[in-house]
Amino acid sequence: MRYFLEQGPHQEIPLQVEMDFIRNYIELEKMRIRHPVKTTIEVDEDIANIKIPPMLLIPLVENVLSTGLIKEEKIIILP
């Protein structure tokens, strides 16, 4: 919730900030998922500071987690 309140008003944020939130969000969701899931989130240093609109990638991750598209035990998110 804090992320939405702090970052939502901004037009753009660094990609790394969005990915840090996604990492935390996935860790929280892992508690809800019935089977073990391993995630890897890597952000190349060359693109970590690229500016993107806040909450741009979050709906994609939420969709994967909420619709049960997780069939494998490993998720790799590559921005």
MODARA-V812666 format. One record per backbone hydrogen bond with DSSP energy under -1.0 kcal/mol. NH is the residue of the N-H (numbers start at 1). CO is the residue of the C=O. If there is no record, write none. Layout:
nh: {NH NH}
co: {CO CO}
This chain:
nh: {5 6 7 8 10 13 15 16 18 19 20 21 22 23 24 25 26 27 28 29 30 31 32 33 38 40 47 48 50 52 56 61 62 63 64 65 66 67 69 71 75 77}
co: {1 2 3 4 7 52 50 48 14 15 16 17 18 19 20 21 22 23 24 25 26 28 29 29 73 75 44 44 47 13 53 57 58 59 60 61 62 63 64 69 38 40}
